[in-house]
């Protein structure tokens, strides 16, 4: 079996041109499976059936591996057996119709309202860059939009007079999202006084610009958030999505209905939005345990 694994790895490297790390994962998963087969005195891949695969996956589970690790192993074996099938080495694929275990949904991290305020106070509003960054962070928290949607915004998508933005990125139809006074103030300062600092082409409509006068990239915004998160010294992992999640939970805590939050976030399925009710329940429990004298 070892030579088949070697041929398979060469196929992944030369024909599929996968990355080194991905190939190493496939190699490790398949080698681990082959070692299991040897322990069970199975020396021919043609003797492997669906039962053997299921038993192997249960074996991995019993060693304490997570569902994501089990799913990855199954994916590696699927690719391996498809390779063997396509090359006429086996006649039937034993991984066919096997379903991966359900992934545990991790609750997204959120910030408290005080932590959000502290983070949003970090940009130096005495500089054009700080004023731009302040406007971006305020808008992200005020609207709950995705990072890709934030950087895709144009000046023409912003209506400060009526207090809303029009967001159409990644959706089949545009969403009109209200924004609050603090966000409006920050955007107004940026647009009327400091956007020209970054502007190289007067016809450029991108809302947020980098130092070259081009639309700010996703990577650029991630670096900005990382910089201010470190500066704020908040002992939590903070990403651009953290502000989106915090936006949703804070609305829920203050009485907003789930359907409205779904529409503002642009979720096609309300079940995606319902995860925030779990976060809200966790938050309520934490508050109870800290505040109740007999908790």
Backbone bond lengths (Angstrom), bond angles and torsions (degrees), N, CA, C in turn:
res aa  C-N    CA-C-N  psi(-1)  N-CA   C-N-CA  omega(-1)  CA-C   N-CA-C  phi
1 X - - - 1.463 - - 1.521 112.20 -
2 X 1.329 116.65 -25.65 1.457 120.28 -175.15 1.522 112.22 -60.44
3 X 1.338 116.91 -39.11 1.463 119.33 -178.18 1.526 111.24 -68.65
4 X 1.359 116.75 -29.97 1.467 119.83 176.84 1.529 110.61 -68.02
5 X 1.318 115.16 -38.95 1.467 119.37 177.54 1.521 110.09 -63.69
6 X 1.327 115.86 -42.44 1.461 120.00 179.40 1.521 111.13 -62.17
7 X 1.324 116.73 -43.07 1.470 120.95 177.39 1.534 111.18 -63.57
8 X 1.325 114.79 -38.53 1.463 120.36 178.79 1.529 110.89 -63.19
9 X 1.325 116.25 -44.64 1.471 121.10 179.98 1.527 110.35 -64.94
10 X 1.320 116.64 -40.05 1.474 119.99 176.81 1.531 111.11 -63.20
11 X 1.327 115.48 -37.07 1.467 120.82 177.59 1.533 110.70 -63.31
12 X 1.323 116.40 -43.44 1.467 120.68 179.36 1.529 111.35 -63.83
13 X 1.340 114.97 -37.60 1.464 119.18 -177.03 1.525 111.87 -77.65
14 X 1.322 116.96 -43.77 1.472 120.67 -171.88 1.530 113.65 -90.86
15 X 1.344 116.21 -42.47 1.460 119.45 -177.55 1.527 112.46 -87.95
16 X 1.339 115.64 -46.07 1.463 119.76 -178.25 1.528 112.28 -85.73
17 X 1.334 116.04 -20.23 1.470 122.22 178.82 1.534 112.07 54.04
18 X 1.338 115.10 46.02 1.462 119.61 178.72 1.528 109.95 -77.93
19 X 1.322 115.68 163.28 1.461 120.15 -179.20 1.522 110.32 -70.48
20 X 1.321 115.39 160.94 1.464 121.81 -178.90 1.530 110.56 -59.83
21 X 1.315 116.88 -44.04 1.470 120.75 -178.70 1.521 111.98 -63.93
22 X 1.343 116.23 -40.86 1.465 120.48 179.24 1.525 110.72 -64.81
23 X 1.323 116.53 -42.81 1.473 121.07 179.28 1.517 110.59 -62.91
24 X 1.327 116.43 -40.23 1.468 120.32 178.94 1.527 110.99 -62.43
25 X 1.325 116.60 -37.49 1.470 120.30 177.59 1.528 111.07 -64.46
26 X 1.338 116.05 -47.22 1.473 120.11 177.27 1.523 110.60 -58.42
27 X 1.309 115.95 -45.55 1.460 121.07 -177.80 1.522 110.97 -61.80
28 X 1.313 116.06 -44.76 1.464 120.66 -179.76 1.528 110.91 -64.40
29 X 1.330 117.20 -44.33 1.465 120.75 -177.84 1.530 111.74 -65.43
30 X 1.329 116.52 -43.74 1.470 119.83 -178.51 1.523 110.68 -69.44
31 X 1.338 117.18 -40.65 1.474 120.05 177.96 1.524 111.20 -63.10
32 X 1.313 116.62 -39.11 1.459 120.79 178.32 1.526 110.85 -63.65
33 X 1.332 115.62 -39.62 1.465 120.49 177.99 1.525 110.98 -66.33
34 X 1.327 116.94 -41.77 1.468 120.38 179.71 1.527 111.38 -65.31
35 X 1.316 116.96 -36.28 1.467 119.79 176.59 1.528 110.61 -64.54
36 X 1.317 115.85 -37.09 1.464 120.51 176.68 1.529 110.40 -63.82
37 X 1.336 116.17 -42.99 1.467 120.26 179.51 1.529 111.05 -61.52
38 X 1.318 117.00 -40.00 1.474 120.86 179.86 1.522 110.42 -63.99
39 X 1.343 115.60 -38.29 1.464 119.60 178.32 1.529 111.07 -64.31
40 X 1.326 116.03 -28.13 1.465 121.41 -179.81 1.532 111.71 -95.92
41 X 1.332 115.97 10.96 1.473 122.41 179.38 1.523 112.49 59.02
42 X 1.306 116.77 35.57 1.466 122.17 174.29 1.521 107.06 -105.34
43 X 1.317 115.93 109.04 1.462 119.99 -173.13 1.528 113.30 -110.47
44 X 1.319 115.72 0.50 1.465 119.46 -179.46 1.528 108.71 -127.16
45 X 1.321 116.15 125.59 1.465 120.21 -179.01 1.522 112.70 -61.78
46 X 1.323 117.29 -23.55 1.466 120.87 178.43 1.533 111.86 -69.37
47 X 1.347 115.66 -17.34 1.467 120.20 179.70 1.530 111.95 -87.04
48 X 1.315 116.34 -3.14 1.466 120.08 -179.71 1.525 109.13 -84.83
49 X 1.326 116.24 121.74 1.464 120.61 176.85 1.528 109.73 -118.56
50 X 1.294 115.27 -175.23 1.471 120.26 -176.54 1.531 111.41 -61.19
51 X 1.326 116.77 -36.51 1.464 121.03 -179.88 1.521 111.27 -62.38
52 X 1.323 115.71 -40.91 1.473 120.45 179.30 1.528 109.92 -63.01
53 X 1.323 116.03 -43.35 1.471 120.15 179.62 1.521 110.63 -62.44
54 X 1.332 116.73 -46.24 1.464 120.67 -179.44 1.526 110.65 -62.42
55 X 1.341 116.07 -43.52 1.465 120.78 178.85 1.525 110.78 -60.96
56 X 1.327 115.91 -38.45 1.469 120.25 178.43 1.526 111.04 -65.60
57 X 1.309 116.61 -43.44 1.465 120.06 179.97 1.532 111.07 -64.82
58 X 1.330 116.98 -36.84 1.461 120.91 175.50 1.528 110.59 -65.86
59 X 1.338 115.07 -36.69 1.470 120.23 176.82 1.528 110.47 -60.67
60 X 1.331 116.50 -43.55 1.473 120.63 178.06 1.520 110.28 -63.08
61 X 1.327 115.24 -42.94 1.465 120.14 -179.47 1.522 111.34 -61.19
62 X 1.325 116.14 -40.04 1.467 121.13 -178.43 1.520 112.49 -68.98
63 X 1.327 116.99 -17.95 1.467 119.88 176.56 1.529 111.27 -84.55
64 X 1.333 115.50 1.39 1.460 119.49 176.25 1.509 115.46 95.00
65 X 1.338 117.47 9.45 1.466 120.16 -179.46 1.528 110.59 -72.00
66 X 1.321 115.13 149.10 1.466 120.98 -178.66 1.527 110.67 -76.14
67 X 1.327 115.62 165.35 1.466 120.58 177.42 1.525 111.90 -61.22
68 X 1.329 116.96 -34.38 1.464 119.63 179.55 1.526 110.81 -66.51
69 X 1.333 117.29 -36.99 1.480 121.06 177.35 1.519 110.36 -67.80
70 X 1.331 117.09 -41.99 1.462 121.20 178.32 1.527 110.16 -63.15
71 X 1.319 117.12 -42.22 1.471 121.54 178.41 1.523 110.81 -62.12
72 X 1.324 116.47 -41.46 1.460 119.93 179.52 1.537 110.94 -64.40
73 X 1.338 116.64 -41.05 1.469 120.21 177.89 1.522 111.02 -62.44
74 X 1.320 116.39 -42.59 1.464 119.90 179.02 1.522 110.49 -64.00
75 X 1.316 117.11 -40.11 1.471 120.84 178.33 1.527 110.92 -63.01
76 X 1.331 116.65 -39.79 1.472 120.85 178.05 1.520 110.64 -63.92
77 X 1.329 116.67 -43.50 1.466 120.54 -179.87 1.526 111.28 -67.65
78 X 1.329 117.03 -36.34 1.471 120.38 176.61 1.524 110.14 -59.37
79 X 1.323 115.97 -47.24 1.466 120.20 -179.51 1.521 110.79 -63.79
80 X 1.324 116.62 -40.94 1.461 121.66 179.62 1.524 111.15 -62.64
81 X 1.331 116.40 -47.22 1.463 119.61 -177.49 1.522 112.59 -73.00
82 X 1.320 117.60 -28.23 1.460 119.59 172.93 1.525 110.34 -66.27
83 X 1.321 115.56 -37.73 1.474 120.16 176.44 1.532 110.34 -62.92
84 X 1.335 116.27 -45.59 1.469 120.48 -179.81 1.528 110.88 -64.01
85 X 1.332 116.94 -40.57 1.462 122.19 -179.96 1.529 110.60 -65.55
86 X 1.314 116.25 -45.87 1.465 120.47 -178.22 1.524 112.71 -66.24
87 X 1.330 116.08 -23.38 1.463 120.36 179.44 1.525 113.04 -99.06
88 X 1.340 116.69 10.13 1.454 121.50 174.45 1.506 115.30 72.87
89 X 1.332 117.29 16.12 1.462 120.61 -178.23 1.531 110.58 -81.63
90 X 1.317 116.59 -32.03 1.463 121.52 174.53 1.528 108.19 -128.21
91 X 1.332 115.93 160.84 1.463 120.34 -179.18 1.531 112.54 -101.90
92 X 1.329 116.02 -22.14 1.463 119.83 -178.69 1.524 110.24 -133.62
93 X 1.315 115.12 141.99 1.460 120.86 179.17 1.528 109.12 -93.37
94 X 1.355 118.91 111.45 1.466 120.79 -177.10 1.526 113.70 -71.92
95 X 1.330 117.68 -11.48 1.475 120.00 179.81 1.527 111.73 -90.09
96 X 1.328 116.44 -4.27 1.454 120.56 -176.26 1.537 110.78 -60.36
97 X 1.327 115.45 133.62 1.474 123.74 176.87 1.531 114.16 69.85
98 X 1.320 117.67 4.59 1.466 119.08 175.61 1.536 108.96 -77.52
99 X 1.300 116.46 133.42 1.458 120.62 -177.86 1.525 110.81 -100.28
100 X 1.310 114.98 140.51 1.461 120.09 176.25 1.525 109.46 -70.83
101 X 1.333 116.90 149.36 1.481 118.71 177.05 1.516 110.82 -65.28
102 X 1.319 115.87 151.33 1.457 119.96 179.30 1.522 110.09 -64.14
103 X 1.323 114.79 136.43 1.451 119.70 179.87 1.527 110.42 -77.80
104 X 1.342 114.45 139.73 1.454 117.84 175.29 1.526 108.06 -71.11
105 X 1.326 116.13 126.13 1.461 119.97 178.83 1.528 109.22 -80.63
106 X 1.323 114.99 114.25 1.449 119.50 177.79 1.523 108.99 -82.77
107 X 1.311 114.78 132.78 1.455 118.63 178.33 1.521 109.35 -70.39
108 X 1.326 117.42 132.05 1.465 119.66 -178.98 1.522 111.27 -68.20
109 X 1.333 115.93 150.92 1.458 120.62 178.46 1.517 111.36 -76.03
110 X 1.315 115.87 145.90 1.469 120.33 177.89 1.530 108.81 -133.36
111 X 1.330 114.53 164.39 1.453 122.10 175.08 1.524 109.05 -109.21
112 X 1.318 116.06 153.21 1.462 119.66 171.66 1.526 108.22 -73.67
113 X 1.327 116.70 167.44 1.467 119.14 179.04 1.524 110.94 -63.29
114 X 1.329 117.24 -35.53 1.472 120.68 177.79 1.526 110.84 -66.40
115 X 1.332 116.51 -39.67 1.466 120.01 179.27 1.528 111.36 -67.49
116 X 1.340 116.38 -38.44 1.464 120.09 176.16 1.526 109.96 -61.48
117 X 1.336 115.99 -46.21 1.467 120.58 -179.56 1.529 110.55 -60.17
118 X 1.324 116.32 -41.15 1.465 120.60 179.97 1.525 111.23 -65.71
119 X 1.320 116.44 -42.03 1.465 120.79 178.64 1.526 110.79 -63.56
120 X 1.319 116.43 -44.84 1.460 121.05 -176.59 1.527 113.01 -71.82
121 X 1.333 116.15 -13.96 1.463 120.26 176.94 1.530 112.81 -88.23
122 X 1.331 117.93 -2.36 1.460 120.57 -175.21 1.531 115.19 -72.60
123 X 1.339 120.34 -37.66 1.474 118.99 -178.07 1.536 111.92 -60.51
124 X 1.329 115.55 141.72 1.461 122.32 177.71 1.528 109.24 -81.03
125 X 1.320 116.97 102.32 1.464 120.39 -173.91 1.538 113.07 -80.52
126 X 1.344 115.53 13.77 1.460 119.59 172.73 1.532 111.39 -95.49
127 X 1.357 115.69 0.10 1.463 120.42 179.40 1.524 109.67 -123.96
128 X 1.347 118.31 151.90 1.475 120.60 177.52 1.525 112.22 -57.76
129 X 1.341 117.05 -40.65 1.463 120.18 179.99 1.527 110.64 -63.73
130 X 1.331 116.91 -44.39 1.464 120.27 179.85 1.510 112.01 -63.94
131 X 1.339 116.39 -37.41 1.467 120.50 178.96 1.525 110.43 -68.15
132 X 1.339 116.91 -40.04 1.476 120.33 175.36 1.525 110.59 -62.39
133 X 1.338 116.00 -47.00 1.463 120.50 -177.68 1.529 111.19 -64.30
134 X 1.312 116.46 -40.09 1.468 121.18 177.24 1.532 110.26 -60.54
135 X 1.327 116.50 -43.79 1.467 120.63 179.57 1.524 110.97 -63.03
136 X 1.326 117.44 -40.09 1.468 121.32 -179.77 1.523 111.15 -65.64
137 X 1.322 116.42 -48.09 1.462 120.10 -177.93 1.528 111.31 -65.85
138 X 1.328 116.29 -42.61 1.466 119.95 178.04 1.527 110.91 -61.14
139 X 1.337 116.25 -42.14 1.462 120.11 -178.80 1.515 111.83 -67.85
140 X 1.325 116.72 -40.07 1.469 120.38 -179.80 1.523 110.52 -62.00
141 X 1.327 116.60 -43.98 1.462 119.68 -179.74 1.527 111.68 -74.14
142 X 1.329 116.75 -33.02 1.468 120.29 -178.55 1.517 112.74 -71.67
143 X 1.330 117.03 -27.87 1.468 120.71 -173.21 1.521 114.16 -111.53
144 X 1.348 117.58 -24.97 1.462 120.96 -177.85 1.513 113.92 71.75
145 X 1.341 118.35 16.64 1.461 120.28 -178.00 1.526 110.44 -74.48
146 X 1.315 115.87 163.61 1.455 122.04 178.06 1.527 109.77 -74.52
147 X 1.339 115.83 160.59 1.466 120.41 178.20 1.522 110.29 -60.13
148 X 1.336 116.41 -43.35 1.467 120.21 -179.24 1.525 110.87 -61.66
149 X 1.328 116.05 -33.17 1.461 120.58 178.97 1.527 110.88 -74.98
150 X 1.318 115.91 -37.12 1.467 120.65 179.61 1.524 111.27 -61.61
151 X 1.335 116.03 -49.86 1.464 118.67 -176.58 1.532 112.19 -74.69
152 X 1.339 117.20 -15.87 1.469 121.02 178.49 1.528 112.03 -84.81
153 X 1.323 117.72 -10.32 1.453 120.51 -177.99 1.528 112.00 -63.95
154 X 1.313 115.07 142.42 1.462 122.16 173.32 1.526 108.96 -109.46
155 X 1.317 115.37 162.86 1.462 120.06 177.59 1.530 110.22 -57.26
156 X 1.322 115.63 -36.24 1.467 120.76 -178.99 1.527 113.30 -69.19
157 X 1.346 116.85 -11.71 1.468 120.69 178.16 1.530 112.29 -85.77
158 X 1.318 116.74 -5.15 1.468 121.01 -174.34 1.521 110.35 -107.48
159 X 1.321 116.37 127.40 1.461 121.80 175.28 1.527 107.81 -121.44
160 X 1.330 115.42 93.53 1.461 119.75 -176.64 1.519 112.07 -74.05
161 X 1.316 116.41 -29.31 1.463 120.15 -178.59 1.528 111.14 -63.47
162 X 1.339 116.23 -42.94 1.465 121.07 -179.97 1.531 112.40 -95.14
163 X 1.350 115.81 -11.43 1.458 119.69 174.68 1.515 115.12 76.84
164 X 1.340 117.62 50.60 1.462 120.19 175.19 1.520 110.25 -152.08
165 X 1.329 115.18 162.61 1.461 121.99 171.32 1.517 108.19 -121.14
166 X 1.324 115.56 153.57 1.465 121.24 175.52 1.508 107.96 -108.34
167 X 1.311 115.35 119.97 1.466 121.05 -175.16 1.526 109.14 -117.31
168 X 1.327 116.60 123.03 1.464 119.67 -178.04 1.520 112.80 -125.49
169 X 1.326 118.59 -3.66 1.464 121.79 -178.76 1.526 110.28 -67.97
170 X 1.365 116.31 136.60 1.474 123.44 175.22 1.522 113.78 64.60
171 X 1.305 118.62 18.40 1.462 120.12 178.09 1.517 109.88 -134.07
172 X 1.334 116.16 157.76 1.460 119.96 -179.70 1.521 111.29 -77.10
173 X 1.327 116.33 -22.09 1.463 119.84 177.34 1.522 109.17 -141.60
174 X 1.322 114.94 156.43 1.459 120.45 -177.19 1.523 111.28 -68.43
175 X 1.336 116.31 145.22 1.460 122.30 173.31 1.527 108.55 -110.27
176 X 1.293 115.18 133.72 1.464 120.59 174.55 1.522 106.73 -101.20
177 X 1.347 115.93 117.41 1.458 120.85 -173.05 1.527 109.88 -119.48
178 X 1.337 117.09 125.63 1.467 119.54 177.77 1.524 111.05 -71.37
179 X 1.317 116.98 149.96 1.461 121.45 175.24 1.524 108.75 -129.05
180 X 1.327 116.28 152.69 1.457 121.00 -174.36 1.510 114.28 -86.23
181 X 1.337 115.09 178.44 1.462 122.24 -173.87 1.529 112.80 -61.92
182 X 1.332 117.12 -42.23 1.462 119.86 -177.84 1.526 111.19 -64.55
183 X 1.323 115.57 -39.34 1.464 119.74 177.85 1.523 110.51 -68.01
184 X 1.322 116.89 -41.70 1.467 121.22 178.99 1.528 110.18 -60.93
185 X 1.327 116.70 -43.94 1.465 121.22 179.69 1.530 111.24 -62.39
186 X 1.346 116.17 -45.96 1.465 120.50 -179.31 1.530 111.28 -64.00
187 X 1.333 116.83 -42.01 1.464 120.97 178.61 1.522 111.71 -66.81
188 X 1.308 116.12 -39.98 1.465 120.50 -179.58 1.535 110.71 -63.21
189 X 1.329 116.27 -42.88 1.470 120.63 178.06 1.518 110.93 -62.10
190 X 1.327 115.69 -43.52 1.473 120.73 179.89 1.531 111.16 -65.02
191 X 1.330 116.47 -47.63 1.466 120.62 -173.90 1.527 112.90 -71.11
192 X 1.309 117.18 -40.11 1.473 119.79 -174.06 1.523 113.27 -84.62
193 X 1.333 117.02 -24.63 1.461 118.28 -172.81 1.529 115.64 -122.35
194 X 1.330 118.30 -26.17 1.463 118.02 -167.97 1.526 115.66 -128.33
195 X 1.321 119.35 -11.26 1.465 119.27 178.28 1.526 110.46 -64.64
196 X 1.322 116.70 -33.03 1.473 120.69 179.83 1.521 112.24 -62.07
197 X 1.336 116.55 -23.27 1.465 120.64 177.78 1.531 110.67 -61.08
198 X 1.348 116.35 -34.97 1.462 121.55 -177.94 1.529 112.05 -93.05
199 X 1.326 117.00 -14.75 1.462 121.67 -170.02 1.531 112.03 -77.82
200 X 1.337 115.16 127.72 1.468 120.96 175.12 1.519 111.68 -109.81
201 X 1.324 115.57 -29.86 1.464 121.69 -178.10 1.522 108.68 -120.85
202 X 1.326 116.88 116.16 1.464 120.71 -175.26 1.529 112.55 -62.43
203 X 1.335 117.49 -17.80 1.466 120.56 178.60 1.526 112.93 -88.64
204 X 1.326 117.65 -3.45 1.465 121.90 -179.66 1.527 109.93 -68.87
205 X 1.346 116.50 124.67 1.467 121.11 -176.64 1.526 112.75 -103.14
206 X 1.343 118.02 -5.38 1.464 120.32 -179.36 1.523 110.27 -57.71
207 X 1.316 116.69 135.15 1.463 120.47 -176.89 1.527 111.17 -68.56
208 X 1.339 115.74 -52.32 1.460 119.48 -176.64 1.528 110.10 -108.49
209 X 1.330 115.42 123.83 1.462 121.88 -173.92 1.520 110.66 -113.48
210 X 1.335 115.31 151.96 1.459 119.50 173.11 1.534 109.74 -91.14
211 X 1.307 116.99 -173.87 1.468 120.31 -175.55 1.529 112.80 -70.59
212 X 1.332 116.25 -11.39 1.469 119.56 177.42 1.529 111.73 -94.86
213 X 1.309 116.09 0.44 1.456 119.96 -179.66 1.509 114.30 83.63
214 X 1.340 116.19 10.33 1.463 121.20 179.20 1.531 110.27 -100.85
215 X 1.323 115.37 167.19 1.470 120.13 177.29 1.523 109.40 -59.53
216 X 1.307 116.35 133.19 1.462 120.92 178.83 1.522 109.54 -63.02
217 X 1.320 116.90 138.02 1.461 120.99 -178.27 1.529 111.15 -88.22
218 X 1.318 114.69 164.98 1.474 120.93 176.55 1.526 110.32 -60.20
219 X 1.349 115.26 -44.16 1.464 119.86 -179.77 1.518 110.95 -63.19
220 X 1.340 115.58 -39.22 1.456 120.04 178.91 1.520 112.12 -61.79
221 X 1.324 116.33 -41.55 1.461 119.58 179.97 1.522 111.56 -69.49
222 X 1.344 116.77 -37.48 1.465 120.33 176.88 1.524 110.40 -58.46
223 X 1.326 116.40 -42.18 1.467 120.57 179.61 1.522 111.09 -64.14
224 X 1.328 116.22 -37.31 1.463 120.95 179.09 1.524 110.21 -63.90
225 X 1.335 116.79 -47.65 1.463 121.00 179.88 1.532 110.38 -62.39
226 X 1.316 116.84 -42.91 1.469 121.34 179.22 1.527 110.60 -60.40
227 X 1.328 116.57 -41.60 1.462 121.51 -179.37 1.530 111.03 -61.56
228 X 1.332 116.66 -47.82 1.466 120.04 -177.82 1.528 112.15 -74.06
229 X 1.326 117.02 -28.75 1.465 120.16 176.05 1.529 110.34 -64.78
230 X 1.332 115.99 -42.42 1.467 120.37 177.59 1.524 110.87 -66.69
231 X 1.320 115.79 -39.36 1.462 121.09 179.82 1.522 111.67 -65.40
232 X 1.330 116.65 -36.36 1.460 121.62 -179.03 1.524 112.73 -73.10
233 X 1.340 116.41 -21.12 1.468 122.72 179.33 1.528 112.30 56.11
234 X 1.327 114.73 40.61 1.465 120.12 174.66 1.517 107.76 -86.57
235 X 1.310 116.71 127.45 1.460 121.44 -173.24 1.527 111.84 -80.61
236 X 1.330 116.17 56.73 1.460 122.83 177.37 1.525 107.98 -146.29
237 X 1.322 115.86 156.28 1.458 119.72 173.14 1.527 108.22 -75.73
238 X 1.319 116.00 120.36 1.463 120.58 -176.72 1.522 109.70 -118.52
239 X 1.323 115.96 123.91 1.461 122.84 175.87 1.533 107.30 -127.79
240 X 1.336 118.53 170.83 1.467 119.09 174.79 1.524 112.89 -55.38
241 X 1.349 116.81 -33.74 1.458 120.17 179.47 1.527 112.15 -67.41
242 X 1.345 115.98 -24.31 1.464 119.51 179.74 1.527 110.47 -60.39
243 X 1.329 116.71 -39.61 1.467 119.86 178.99 1.526 111.13 -68.98
244 X 1.339 117.04 -35.93 1.471 121.06 176.82 1.528 110.14 -63.85
245 X 1.338 116.61 -45.98 1.460 120.46 179.31 1.526 111.06 -65.20
246 X 1.335 116.40 -40.77 1.468 120.46 -179.95 1.518 110.52 -64.12
247 X 1.322 116.36 -40.31 1.466 122.20 176.55 1.529 110.30 -53.90
248 X 1.336 116.56 -48.56 1.462 121.20 -176.35 1.533 111.76 -66.69
249 X 1.328 116.36 -45.41 1.465 119.94 -177.68 1.527 111.18 -67.83
250 X 1.322 117.20 -39.85 1.464 119.92 179.99 1.526 111.03 -66.29
251 X 1.326 117.86 -35.81 1.466 120.57 174.57 1.526 110.18 -63.08
252 X 1.330 115.28 -44.78 1.463 120.79 -179.04 1.527 110.77 -62.61
253 X 1.322 116.17 -41.86 1.464 120.86 -179.73 1.526 111.82 -65.06
254 X 1.326 116.05 -25.82 1.458 120.28 -177.74 1.528 113.08 -101.85
255 X 1.343 115.76 18.33 1.451 119.82 168.97 1.509 117.65 99.04
256 X 1.335 118.47 2.63 1.467 119.58 178.55 1.526 109.89 -68.94
257 X 1.327 116.62 144.84 1.463 119.34 178.88 1.516 110.74 -83.69
258 X 1.331 114.97 154.91 1.465 121.36 -173.32 1.525 112.26 -62.89
259 X 1.323 116.90 -36.48 1.468 121.30 -178.44 1.527 110.71 -63.76
260 X 1.327 117.27 -41.83 1.462 120.66 179.05 1.525 111.01 -65.63
261 X 1.338 115.69 -41.04 1.472 120.01 178.35 1.526 109.87 -63.53
262 X 1.329 116.58 -41.20 1.468 121.21 177.41 1.526 110.57 -56.48
263 X 1.312 116.87 -46.57 1.469 121.32 -178.25 1.518 111.43 -64.88
264 X 1.331 117.05 -41.54 1.460 119.72 -179.72 1.521 111.99 -67.92
265 X 1.328 116.56 -36.46 1.465 120.57 179.48 1.522 112.39 -77.30
266 X 1.325 116.90 -20.45 1.453 120.40 -179.18 1.513 113.50 79.89
267 X 1.353 117.25 26.98 1.460 121.28 176.82 1.524 109.86 -77.61
268 X 1.318 117.15 130.58 1.462 120.36 178.05 1.528 111.50 -75.40
269 X 1.332 116.52 -28.06 1.463 122.01 -178.00 1.522 109.11 -121.26
270 X 1.318 117.08 128.24 1.471 120.05 -177.29 1.521 112.38 -66.59
271 X 1.341 117.39 -19.38 1.469 119.58 177.96 1.531 110.75 -63.46
272 X 1.322 116.72 -28.50 1.465 120.70 176.40 1.518 110.15 -67.13
273 X 1.317 116.25 -37.12 1.461 121.46 -178.82 1.527 110.97 -74.27
274 X 1.320 116.73 -27.24 1.469 120.78 -174.22 1.529 113.09 -65.42
275 X 1.336 117.47 -17.09 1.469 119.62 177.58 1.521 110.57 -59.76
276 X 1.332 116.74 -27.07 1.465 119.98 -178.48 1.521 112.08 -72.24
277 X 1.315 116.99 -22.62 1.466 118.79 174.93 1.525 109.75 -68.74
278 X 1.346 116.69 -34.43 1.461 120.45 176.03 1.520 110.56 -64.88
279 X 1.343 115.98 -42.58 1.455 120.30 177.89 1.516 111.14 -62.47
280 X 1.308 115.34 -39.79 1.464 120.01 179.66 1.523 110.41 -64.35
281 X 1.337 116.63 -41.08 1.463 120.75 178.45 1.524 111.61 -64.49
282 X 1.344 115.51 -39.54 1.470 120.28 177.27 1.519 110.01 -62.63
283 X 1.337 115.70 -43.68 1.467 120.79 179.93 1.523 111.27 -62.80
284 X 1.332 116.80 -43.30 1.460 121.13 179.26 1.531 110.37 -61.54
285 X 1.318 116.51 -41.22 1.468 120.96 179.59 1.525 110.65 -63.79
286 X 1.332 116.43 -41.03 1.466 120.42 178.98 1.523 110.67 -62.81
287 X 1.329 116.05 -43.72 1.465 120.91 179.69 1.534 109.96 -62.71
288 X 1.335 115.86 -43.05 1.464 121.01 179.88 1.528 110.54 -60.72
289 X 1.336 116.29 -47.41 1.460 120.36 -177.06 1.522 112.05 -64.67
290 X 1.336 116.37 -31.75 1.465 119.17 179.68 1.526 111.97 -80.92
291 X 1.348 116.52 -32.24 1.459 120.10 -170.62 1.525 114.30 -97.85
292 X 1.340 117.58 -31.18 1.455 119.06 -174.72 1.536 110.47 -78.18
293 X 1.320 117.49 130.12 1.470 120.48 -176.30 1.529 114.17 -65.46
294 X 1.318 117.19 -20.16 1.463 118.83 -178.68 1.522 111.90 -120.09
295 X 1.338 116.15 24.60 1.467 120.86 -179.76 1.521 110.46 -71.06
